[in-house]
Amino acid sequence: MDEAKLGENPSALKLTYKAKDGTFKGSFKVYAEVGGKPKATTVKVAGVLVNGVGYGTATAQKSGGVAVKVE
């Protein structure tokens, strides 16, 4: 893979934050090699910010969710 083409946001991370209630949500892409080529899967994330730390869940289609902590 040509890493020079990745740019500053290779996972296409997008997040929105609502200060009113402290919630955030968004998505990013993870990659796996399939047949010698990278295949992207979109992961959705949602959670809440508490004392400057984000707690939430990341979920990919056709698989379970996983707890996340963003510091």
C-alpha positions in Angstrom: 0.0 0.0 0.0 1.3 3.5 -0.8 1.2 5.2 2.5 1.7 8.6 0.9 -1.8 8.4 -0.4 -3.4 8.0 3.0 -3.4 11.7 3.8 -4.1 13.1 7.3 -7.3 11.2 8.0 -6.8 7.7 6.5 -9.7 6.2 8.5 -12.1 8.9 7.4 -13.0 9.7 11.0 -16.1 11.9 11.3 -17.4 12.9 14.7 -20.1 15.3 15.9 -20.4 16.5 19.5 -23.5 18.0 21.2 -22.3 20.2 24.1 -25.8 20.5 25.4 -26.1 16.9 26.5 -22.4 15.8 26.2 -23.1 13.1 23.5 -20.9 12.3 20.5 -21.5 10.1 17.4 -19.8 9.4 14.2 -18.0 6.8 12.0 -14.7 5.7 10.8 -13.3 3.0 8.5 -11.2 0.0 9.3 -9.3 -2.0 6.7 -8.6 -5.7 6.3 -6.6 -7.3 3.5 -8.9 -9.5 1.3 -7.5 -11.1 -1.7 -4.4 -9.0 -1.5 -6.3 -5.7 -1.5 -7.5 -3.5 1.3 -11.3 -3.8 2.0 -13.0 -1.1 4.1 -15.6 -1.6 6.7 -17.5 1.3 8.3 -17.7 1.4 12.1 -20.2 3.6 13.9 -19.4 5.1 17.2 -21.6 6.8 19.8 -21.2 7.8 23.4 -21.0 10.5 26.0 -18.3 12.8 27.3 -17.7 12.7 31.1 -15.0 15.0 32.7 -13.2 15.2 29.3 -13.2 11.5 28.6 -15.5 9.9 26.0 -17.2 6.6 26.8 -19.2 4.8 24.2 -19.7 1.9 21.8 -18.2 1.1 18.4 -20.3 -1.1 16.1 -19.5 -2.6 12.7 -22.2 -4.1 10.5 -22.6 -7.9 10.8 -20.5 -8.0 14.0 -21.0 -7.1 17.6 -20.2 -3.9 19.4 -17.2 -3.1 21.5 -16.8 -0.6 24.3 -14.6 2.4 23.6 -12.8 5.0 25.7 -11.5 8.2 24.1 -9.0 10.3 26.1 
